């Protein structure tokens, strides 16, 4: 064979690049005071005279709509408003496209007029996904108004919507450059939603922060009653406890996420409480809120750890009692359904690329990972959850006010 007829070697190109990612979470009391400039500031500094889209969930619109409009009017910033539902069933592609349509209508620029989302975690997920898709990605500003939004969603880089009966099946990694936290919003949040956020704080305490667990154990009920507000009405709640609890929860979440933001490593301690609960939550809708299901999963996973001798019975009892003390039921009939729990773990294994990578406690404040959990262990833990459910019913009756 001469050189003229030799097979051509295909060319190959490898493109290597790095995308620096930095985003900030800013605590800013009295955010809606027209003299507070934080809501006007653009990522990287400066302000904009372009029309901004402000997306509110319905409850925020009802409670704060007039103050929000007065804020932007006082600062002479043109704004278009969009009010949307904020319940879990609203995490849909239809609502994402409604946001996209409004961005088009407003004439949103690529960088200089980022939309602002003010509401709970559901709305932040919907608007975040819309922003990640619009013009292949635009910045947005996130203002979480619920406890769960402030301690969990505020740190996360992820967006997501539900699809096909599964939670967050569609989504993106698209952190907003700025998240603004004002604890004052919690003063109007229903107590059940405060407990919902406590489910994620409970998780963070269990996986890495004994001090946080002790604070939640001792003051959790008082924090819920006071809605994390300072003042005389807080009764026995010492000054600084609310700040410390929220601060430790956010700092712990940030510490865990930062080295693995894009989840290239699928062994994640923050997945504690999120191995069985996603499917349970979706099957129970609208009965369970996200943090309620997470707290149950935290207890279920603690039962699994106790069965293996990784934690002792006293720690398991302490964890269960802490959940009950927060007004969170430690169990639910679906956590007694072995077939459903097995199906939930199977889907989690697919999400974790074929491995269980199941975080379980070795003590309060530390985890290890299992990859050999059996159906028999799930069945035994489900039986324990059934006993917890029977014991917890009187203790949590009427806790969802």
ZALUM-875700 format. One record per residue (C-alpha): residue number from 0; residue in one letter; y, x, z. Coordinates in Angstrom, 2 decimals. Each point is the difference from the previous one (the first is absolute). Example, Ala and Ser with C-alpha at 12.3 -4.5 7.8 and 13.67 -1.06 7.14 Angstrom:
2
SITE   resi   resn         Y         X         Z
SITE      0      A     -4.50     12.30      7.80
SITE      1      S      3.44      1.37     -0.66
END
This chain:
401
SITE   resi   resn         Y         X         Z
SITE      0      X      0.00      0.00      0.00
SITE      1      X      3.34      1.52     -1.02
SITE      2      X      3.24     -0.27      1.98
SITE      3      X      1.28     -2.77     -2.26
SITE      4      X     -2.79     -2.38      1.08
SITE      5      X     -0.22      0.87      3.71
SITE      6      X      0.42     -3.06      2.29
SITE      7      X      3.53     -0.33      1.30
SITE      8      X      0.34      0.48      3.73
SITE      9      X      1.95     -2.98      1.43
SITE     10      X      3.22      0.88      1.69
SITE     11      X      0.51     -0.84      3.65
SITE     12      X      3.17     -0.41      2.04
SITE     13      X      0.27     -0.17      3.77
SITE     14      X      3.25     -1.26      1.46
SITE     15      X      0.67      0.89      3.60
SITE     16      X      3.04     -1.26      1.82
SITE     17      X      1.15     -0.95      3.45
SITE     18      X      1.93     -3.06      1.04
SITE     19      X      2.02      0.59      3.14
SITE     20      X      0.04     -3.10      2.15
SITE     21      X      2.40     -0.58      2.87
SITE     22      X      0.98     -3.30      1.54
SITE     23      X      1.78     -0.85      3.18
SITE     24      X     -0.39     -2.59      2.73
SITE     25      X      3.30     -0.63      1.72
SITE     26      X      0.45     -1.87      3.26
SITE     27      X      3.35     -1.76     -0.19
SITE     28      X      0.95     -2.62      2.60
SITE     29      X      2.34     -2.81     -1.09
SITE     30      X     -0.92      0.48     -3.63
SITE     31      X      1.81     -3.18     -1.06
SITE     32      X      3.28      0.99      1.59
SITE     33      X      2.34      0.38     -3.02
SITE     34      X      1.24      3.27      1.53
SITE     35      X     -3.53      1.48     -0.18
SITE     36      X     -0.24      1.83     -3.36
SITE     37      X     -3.78      0.55     -0.03
SITE     38      X     -0.90     -3.04     -2.10
SITE     39      X      2.47      1.09     -2.69
SITE     40      X     -1.06      3.65     -0.18
SITE     41      X     -2.01      1.11     -3.01
SITE     42      X     -2.90      2.44      0.24
SITE     43      X      1.52      3.45     -0.05
SITE     44      X      3.40     -1.29      1.09
SITE     45      X      2.85     -1.94     -1.49
SITE     46      X      0.37     -3.70     -0.78
SITE     47      X     -0.11     -2.19     -3.09
SITE     48      X      2.33     -2.58     -1.52
SITE     49      X     -2.83     -1.44     -2.11
SITE     50      X     -1.57     -3.35      0.84
SITE     51      X     -2.83      0.39      2.50
SITE     52      X     -3.02     -2.28      0.24
SITE     53      X     -0.74     -0.96      3.61
SITE     54      X     -3.40     -1.62      0.53
SITE     55      X     -0.51     -1.96      3.24
SITE     56      X     -3.01     -1.80      1.33
SITE     57      X      0.66     -3.64      0.81
SITE     58      X      0.13      0.45      3.76
SITE     59      X      2.50      2.86     -0.28
SITE     60      X      2.09     -2.05     -2.41
SITE     61      X      0.07     -2.89      2.45
SITE     62      X      0.81      2.16      3.04
SITE     63      X      2.22      2.72     -1.43
SITE     64      X      1.03     -1.16     -3.46
SITE     65      X      3.61     -0.72      0.98
SITE     66      X      0.39      3.33      1.81
SITE     67      X     -1.51      1.91     -2.91
SITE     68      X      2.34     -1.66     -2.47
SITE     69      X      2.96      0.59      2.29
SITE     70      X     -0.96      3.69      0.24
SITE     71      X      0.06      0.57     -3.75
SITE     72      X      3.05     -2.22     -0.52
SITE     73      X      1.94      1.95      2.64
SITE     74      X     -0.90      3.24     -1.78
SITE     75      X      0.78     -1.46     -3.44
SITE     76      X     -3.43      0.77     -1.42
SITE     77      X     -1.25     -2.37     -2.74
SITE     78      X     -3.44     -1.34      0.93
SITE     79      X     -2.58     -2.30     -1.55
SITE     80      X     -2.42     -1.59      2.46
SITE     81      X     -3.63     -1.02     -0.31
SITE     82      X     -1.85     -1.80      2.82
SITE     83      X     -3.80      0.06     -0.04
SITE     84      X     -2.91     -1.00      2.26
SITE     85      X     -1.29      2.67      2.35
SITE     86      X     -3.52     -1.11      0.92
SITE     87      X     -3.14      1.94     -0.95
SITE     88      X     -0.91     -2.47     -2.75
SITE     89      X      3.30      0.90     -1.70
SITE     90      X     -1.18      3.52     -0.83
SITE     91      X     -0.62     -0.96     -3.61
SITE     92      X      0.73      1.33     -3.46
SITE     93      X      2.04     -3.13     -0.68
SITE     94      X      2.45      0.86      2.75
SITE     95      X      0.18      3.60     -1.20
SITE     96      X      0.98     -1.25     -3.46
SITE     97      X      2.60     -2.32      1.53
SITE     98      X      1.66      3.08      1.53
SITE     99      X     -0.20      1.84     -3.32
SITE    100      X      1.63     -2.95     -1.77
SITE    101      X      2.83      0.01      2.53
SITE    102      X      0.49      3.77     -0.46
SITE    103      X      0.38     -0.66     -3.71
SITE    104      X      2.41     -2.85      0.60
SITE    105      X      2.16      2.14      2.29
SITE    106      X     -0.04      2.94     -2.38
SITE    107      X     -1.31      2.50      2.53
SITE    108      X      0.66      3.63     -0.89
SITE    109      X     -2.71      2.64      0.00
SITE    110      X      1.30      1.83      3.08
SITE    111      X      3.45     -1.08      1.14
SITE    112      X     -0.54     -3.61      1.14
SITE    113      X     -3.28     -0.10      1.92
SITE    114      X     -1.13     -3.43      1.20
SITE    115      X     -0.11     -0.69      3.72
SITE    116      X     -2.89     -1.87      1.61
SITE    117      X      0.65     -1.54      3.42
SITE    118      X     -3.02     -1.62      1.59
SITE    119      X     -3.54      0.52      1.18
SITE    120      X     -2.76      2.21     -1.32
SITE    121      X     -1.24     -2.49     -2.58
SITE    122      X      3.35     -0.18     -1.74
SITE    123      X      0.40      3.78      0.20
SITE    124      X     -3.34      0.38     -1.79
SITE    125      X      0.96     -2.47     -2.74
SITE    126      X      3.46      1.47     -0.65
SITE    127      X     -1.34      3.55      0.29
SITE    128      X     -2.62     -0.64     -2.67
SITE    129      X      2.60     -1.64     -2.25
SITE    130      X      2.29      3.03      0.42
SITE    131      X     -2.86      2.40     -0.79
SITE    132      X     -0.67     -1.85     -3.27
SITE    133      X      3.56     -0.72     -1.11
SITE    134      X      1.12      2.61     -2.56
SITE    135      X     -3.08      1.93      1.19
SITE    136      X      1.50      0.33      3.44
SITE    137      X      3.37     -0.48      1.63
SITE    138      X      1.09      0.74      3.59
SITE    139      X      0.34     -2.81      2.49
SITE    140      X      1.18     -0.42      3.59
SITE    141      X     -2.27     -1.50      2.64
SITE    142      X      1.25     -1.87      3.10
SITE    143      X     -3.03     -1.16      2.05
SITE    144      X      0.81     -2.90      2.31
SITE    145      X     -3.37     -0.44      1.75
SITE    146      X     -1.67      2.28      2.53
SITE    147      X     -2.90      0.69     -2.35
SITE    148      X      2.49      0.84     -2.74
SITE    149      X      1.93      2.38      2.25
SITE    150      X     -2.93      1.96      1.43
SITE    151      X     -2.44     -0.01     -2.92
SITE    152      X      1.45     -1.06     -3.35
SITE    153      X      3.15      2.05      0.66
SITE    154      X     -1.97      3.24     -0.18
SITE    155      X     -2.46     -0.79     -2.77
SITE    156      X      0.39      1.16     -3.58
SITE    157      X     -2.19     -2.81     -1.30
SITE    158      X      0.76     -3.35     -1.58
SITE    159      X     -2.60     -2.64     -0.69
SITE    160      X     -0.88     -3.56     -0.91
SITE    161      X     -3.20     -1.98      0.47
SITE    162      X     -2.26     -0.71     -2.94
SITE    163      X     -3.43     -1.52     -0.53
SITE    164      X     -0.42     -0.91      3.66
SITE    165      X      0.60      3.58      1.16
SITE    166      X      2.95      1.30      1.96
SITE    167      X      2.34      2.49     -1.73
SITE    168      X     -2.35      0.38     -2.96
SITE    169      X      2.97      0.77     -2.29
SITE    170      X      2.74      2.36      1.06
SITE    171      X      1.72      3.33     -0.31
SITE    172      X      1.23      2.97      1.98
SITE    173      X      3.72     -0.55     -0.15
SITE    174      X      1.91      0.77      3.21
SITE    175      X      3.62     -1.12      0.08
SITE    176      X      2.46      2.85      0.53
SITE    177      X      1.49     -1.82      3.01
SITE    178      X     -1.36     -2.36      2.63
SITE    179      X      2.45     -1.42      2.55
SITE    180      X     -1.21     -1.20      3.38
SITE    181      X      2.00     -2.25      2.30
SITE    182      X     -1.99     -1.13      3.05
SITE    183      X      2.49     -2.86      0.40
SITE    184      X     -1.81     -1.95     -2.73
SITE    185      X     -2.99     -0.33      2.35
SITE    186      X      2.02     -2.25      2.32
SITE    187      X     -0.62     -2.95     -2.36
SITE    188      X     -3.60      0.81     -0.92
SITE    189      X     -2.59     -2.50      1.37
SITE    190      X     -2.14      1.39      2.80
SITE    191      X     -3.12     -0.27     -2.13
SITE    192      X      1.56      2.30     -2.59
SITE    193      X      0.91      2.47      2.75
SITE    194      X     -3.64     -0.02      1.09
SITE    195      X     -0.94      0.47     -3.65
SITE    196      X      2.01      3.23     -0.09
SITE    197      X     -1.55      1.03      3.29
SITE    198      X     -3.35      0.06     -1.80
SITE    199      X      1.14      3.02     -2.02
SITE    200      X      1.56      1.69      3.06
SITE    201      X     -3.33     -0.56      1.79
SITE    202      X     -1.75      1.76     -2.87
SITE    203      X      2.33      3.00      0.08
SITE    204      X     -0.42      0.32      3.76
SITE    205      X     -3.77     -0.03     -0.27
SITE    206      X     -0.29      2.62     -2.73
SITE    207      X      2.43      2.63      1.27
SITE    208      X      2.29     -0.80      2.91
SITE    209      X     -1.30     -0.64      3.51
SITE    210      X      3.56     -0.22      1.33
SITE    211      X      0.78     -2.77     -2.49
SITE    212      X     -3.18     -1.81      1.03
SITE    213      X      1.01      0.21      3.66
SITE    214      X      3.44     -1.40     -0.81
SITE    215      X     -1.51     -2.87     -1.96
SITE    216      X     -2.56     -0.60      2.72
SITE    217      X      2.65     -0.17      2.71
SITE    218      X      3.01     -1.51     -1.77
SITE    219      X     -1.39     -1.66     -3.13
SITE    220      X      0.29     -3.56      1.28
SITE    221      X      3.55      0.64      1.24
SITE    222      X      1.00      1.56     -3.34
SITE    223      X     -1.31     -3.05     -1.82
SITE    224      X      1.77     -2.39      2.37
SITE    225      X      3.27      1.91     -0.47
SITE    226      X     -0.54      0.42     -3.76
SITE    227      X      0.74      3.71      0.49
SITE    228      X      3.58     -0.78      1.00
SITE    229      X      1.90      1.72      2.80
SITE    230      X      1.94     -1.89      2.66
SITE    231      X     -0.34     -2.03      3.16
SITE    232      X     -2.37     -2.49     -1.60
SITE    233      X     -2.67      2.68     -0.34
SITE    234      X     -0.93     -0.35      3.68
SITE    235      X     -2.38      2.75      1.10
SITE    236      X      0.32      1.96     -3.25
SITE    237      X      1.53      3.42      0.82
SITE    238      X      2.82      1.33     -2.13
SITE    239      X     -1.19      2.14     -2.88
SITE    240      X     -3.54     -1.37     -0.24
SITE    241      X      0.65     -1.98     -3.19
SITE    242      X      1.59      3.04     -1.65
SITE    243      X     -2.87      2.24      1.06
SITE    244      X     -2.71     -2.37     -1.21
SITE    245      X      1.57     -0.56     -3.42
SITE    246      X      0.97      3.67     -0.29
SITE    247      X     -3.49      1.28      0.83
SITE    248      X     -1.64     -2.49     -2.36
SITE    249      X      2.24      0.99     -2.93
SITE    250      X     -0.22      3.73      0.74
SITE    251      X     -3.78     -0.16      0.30
SITE    252      X     -0.37     -1.88     -3.27
SITE    253      X      2.32      2.44     -1.77
SITE    254      X     -1.92      2.98      1.38
SITE    255      X     -3.28     -1.41     -1.29
SITE    256      X      1.27     -1.01     -3.44
SITE    257      X      2.18      2.96     -0.95
SITE    258      X     -2.75      2.57     -0.79
SITE    259      X     -2.05     -2.57     -1.95
SITE    260      X      2.57     -2.39     -1.42
SITE    261      X     -1.85     -0.60     -3.27
SITE    262      X     -3.34     -0.37      1.82
SITE    263      X     -1.81      2.79     -1.83
SITE    264      X     -1.97      0.47      3.21
SITE    265      X     -1.79     -3.28      0.69
SITE    266      X     -0.81      0.89      3.60
SITE    267      X      3.02     -1.67      1.58
SITE    268      X      0.31     -0.74      3.70
SITE    269      X      2.64     -2.67     -0.77
SITE    270      X     -2.77     -1.98     -1.70
SITE    271      X     -1.24     -0.79      3.49
SITE    272      X      0.03     -3.77      0.34
SITE    273      X      0.09     -0.35     -3.78
SITE    274      X     -3.66      0.37     -0.96
SITE    275      X     -1.22     -3.56      0.60
SITE    276      X      3.25     -1.90      0.56
SITE    277      X      1.28     -0.14     -3.61
SITE    278      X     -2.76     -2.34     -1.15
SITE    279      X     -0.09     -1.90      3.31
SITE    280      X      3.75     -0.57     -0.27
SITE    281      X     -0.23     -1.29     -3.56
SITE    282      X     -2.93     -2.31      0.77
SITE    283      X      1.81     -1.37      3.06
SITE    284      X      3.37     -0.65     -1.71
SITE    285      X      2.26     -1.50      1.18
SITE    286      X     -1.53      0.05      3.47
SITE    287      X      0.34      3.73      0.74
SITE    288      X      3.02      2.23     -0.38
SITE    289      X     -0.49      3.60     -1.07
SITE    290      X      0.57      1.61      3.41
SITE    291      X     -2.26     -2.56      1.68
SITE    292      X     -2.86      0.91     -2.33
SITE    293      X      0.70      3.73      0.45
SITE    294      X     -0.16     -0.33      3.80
SITE    295      X     -3.39     -1.73     -0.29
SITE    296      X     -1.24      2.77     -2.29
SITE    297      X      1.25      2.56      2.55
SITE    298      X     -2.14     -1.66      2.66
SITE    299      X     -2.98     -0.35     -2.36
SITE    300      X      0.22      3.69     -0.89
SITE    301      X      0.20      0.86      3.70
SITE    302      X     -3.19     -1.99      0.52
SITE    303      X     -1.66      2.07     -2.73
SITE    304      X      1.17      3.19      1.74
SITE    305      X     -1.31     -1.19      3.37
SITE    306      X     -3.38     -0.83     -1.54
SITE    307      X     -0.25      3.60     -1.14
SITE    308      X      1.09      1.37      3.35
SITE    309      X      3.22      1.45     -1.44
SITE    310      X      2.03     -1.90      2.59
SITE    311      X     -1.24     -1.49      3.25
SITE    312      X     -0.09     -3.60      1.10
SITE    313      X      3.06      0.42      2.18
SITE    314      X      2.11      1.06     -3.00
SITE    315      X     -1.33     -2.91     -2.04
SITE    316      X      0.88     -2.43      2.76
SITE    317      X      3.45      1.57      0.31
SITE    318      X      0.63     -0.33     -3.73
SITE    319      X     -1.13     -3.61     -0.04
SITE    320      X      2.12     -0.83      3.04
SITE    321      X      3.04      1.60     -1.62
SITE    322      X     -0.39     -2.17     -3.10
SITE    323      X     -0.32     -3.14      2.14
SITE    324      X      3.02      1.11      2.05
SITE    325      X      2.02      0.04     -3.23
SITE    326      X     -1.02     -3.57     -0.75
SITE    327      X     -2.22      1.21     -2.84
SITE    328      X     -3.45     -1.49     -0.16
SITE    329      X     -2.56      2.83     -0.04
SITE    330      X     -2.34     -1.95     -2.26
SITE    331      X     -0.37     -2.77     -2.57
SITE    332      X     -3.02     -1.87     -1.41
SITE    333      X      0.21      2.06     -3.21
SITE    334      X     -0.47      3.18      2.08
SITE    335      X     -3.32     -1.53      1.08
SITE    336      X     -1.17     -0.53     -3.60
SITE    337      X     -2.28      2.93     -0.84
SITE    338      X     -0.18     -0.79     -3.72
SITE    339      X      3.80     -0.15     -0.31
SITE    340      X      0.46      3.22      1.99
SITE    341      X     -2.59      1.75     -2.15
SITE    342      X      1.78     -1.21     -3.13
SITE    343      X      3.31      1.20      1.45
SITE    344      X     -1.37      3.48      0.66
SITE    345      X     -1.49      0.15     -3.49
SITE    346      X      3.41     -0.67     -1.53
SITE    347      X      1.58      2.56      2.33
SITE    348      X     -2.56      2.56     -1.18
SITE    349      X      1.08     -0.63     -3.60
SITE    350      X      3.63      0.43      1.08
SITE    351      X     -0.95      3.31      1.63
SITE    352      X     -1.79      1.16     -3.14
SITE    353      X     -3.57     -0.51      1.10
SITE    354      X      0.19      1.14      3.62
SITE    355      X      0.48     -1.98      3.18
SITE    356      X      2.49      2.46      1.52
SITE    357      X      0.05     -2.45      2.90
SITE    358      X      2.42      1.10      2.75
SITE    359      X     -1.33     -0.74      3.48
SITE    360      X      1.24      1.10      3.41
SITE    361      X     -1.27      2.98      1.94
SITE    362      X      2.48     -0.85      2.75
SITE    363      X      3.22     -1.96      0.22
SITE    364      X      2.28      2.13     -2.14
SITE    365      X     -2.54      1.71     -2.29
SITE    366      X     -2.42     -0.91     -2.80
SITE    367      X     -2.92      1.36     -1.96
SITE    368      X     -1.47     -1.31     -3.26
SITE    369      X     -3.38     -1.61     -0.66
SITE    370      X     -1.84     -0.13     -3.31
SITE    371      X     -3.33     -1.36      1.20
SITE    372      X      0.81     -3.36      1.57
SITE    373      X     -2.92     -2.39     -0.40
SITE    374      X     -0.25     -3.75     -0.40
SITE    375      X     -1.90     -0.09      3.29
SITE    376      X      2.99      1.58      1.76
SITE    377      X      2.33     -2.51     -1.62
SITE    378      X     -2.25     -2.84      1.14
SITE    379      X     -0.07      1.30      3.57
SITE    380      X      3.78      0.38      0.06
SITE    381      X      0.42     -3.48     -1.49
SITE    382      X     -2.12     -1.39      2.83
SITE    383      X      2.32      1.72      2.50
SITE    384      X      3.00     -1.50     -1.81
SITE    385      X     -1.55     -3.42      0.44
SITE    386      X     -0.14      0.52      3.74
SITE    387      X      3.61      1.23      0.00
SITE    388      X      1.05     -3.06     -1.95
SITE    389      X     -1.53     -2.32      2.57
SITE    390      X      1.60      1.93      2.87
SITE    391      X      3.43      0.26     -1.67
SITE    392      X      0.50     -3.64     -0.98
SITE    393      X      1.45     -1.15      3.34
SITE    394      X      2.10      3.18      0.38
SITE    395      X      1.72     -0.35     -3.37
SITE    396      X      0.31     -3.76     -0.20
SITE    397      X      3.48     -0.95     -1.11
SITE    398      X      0.96      3.63     -0.70
SITE    399      X      1.27     -0.73     -3.51
SITE    400      X      3.31     -1.58      0.86
END
